[in-house]
Amino acid sequence: MGGERVLTYHFLGGLAPALRERMSSLSHLEGVLSDILESARAAWPEIELDPEDFLPYLAERLPADSEAERALLEIRAGDLYLACACVRGNDRAMAAFETHHFPEIHAALLRRDPSGQLEDIKQTLYQKLFLGDEEHTPKIGQYAGRGDLRSWVCVTAVREAIDLLRKAKREQPLDDSALVDLTSADEDQELHYLKRLYREQFKAAFQEALGSLSGRERTILRYNLLDGLNIDQIGAIYNVHRATIARWIAAAREKLLAGTRAILMQRLRVDQTEFESIMRLIQSHFDVSIHHFLAKRSRDS
């Protein structure tokens, strides 16, 4: 294999054939892998994980497209190293994971007290994260190192809490007031968590996308959502048919949403599942966001 390329050898073994051919031609690959391994070990010096275990694991989680090299350079080495060791059943890794991440999970779940079910949720989460079952591999293996592990596991915990609460709601009598109180105040706890987590990234992306709209597009959205004018009233201003105004508004909204999505997709290093959850959050509050930012632009101008 050539001693000077031993890390490359272990890494390439985990790649799909088409990606392996492309990545093997990178002259700096051995140095990149050495830096990744050094960074990972520095983050968790108490955890021993052989390169022949970690590097193929890393390779298997790279996107099988033109983004692979960039993903490799931006990999969250320490987080992925910890996840890999947990998948391998490393006791020190699982203990470290609990110490560093379960307090954050606990806090996320306590945001809405699950009426005595917190420990049940945490035990179920531990089972799914580290042990899996006959039908499912450990969920921690789904983490790909392209986003913050703490954020990823908190979203996973909130989803688990939602599933458990919904199951409990089906199994409890309909007059169980405690459970009703839990779920009615906040229908989607996952989206509430994501809203807090990605507030600043969304704000920046939305403002940039709004700035890319034409003057007319911003104006008709302001007329419609800020000033409360209907399509007939806006049509009278522009001297066009109401159907034309309806198309203009729909096109401006779609352009704004697509622009926000594209900017976030470029900047956020999260997996596809979490990204789609973020987009559900954006779409569910889209008119409110447009109203807020248009009002701010009007005040600032």
Secondary structure, DSSP 8 states (H G I E B T S, - for coil): --GGGHHHHHHHTTS-HHHHHHHTT-TTHHHHHHHHHHHHHHH-TT----HHHHHHHHHHTS-SSTTHHHHHHT--HHHHHHHHHHHTT-HHHHHHHHHHHHHHHHHHHHTS--TT-HHHHHHHHHIIIII--SS---GGGG--SSS-HHHHHHHHHHHHHHHHHHHHHHHS-TT-HHHHHHHHS-S-HHHHHHHHHTHHHHHHHHHHHHHTS-HHHHHHHIIIIIS---HHHHHHHHTS-HHHHHHHHHHHHHHHHHHHHHHHHHH----HHHHHHHHHHHHHTHHHHHHHHHHHHHHH-
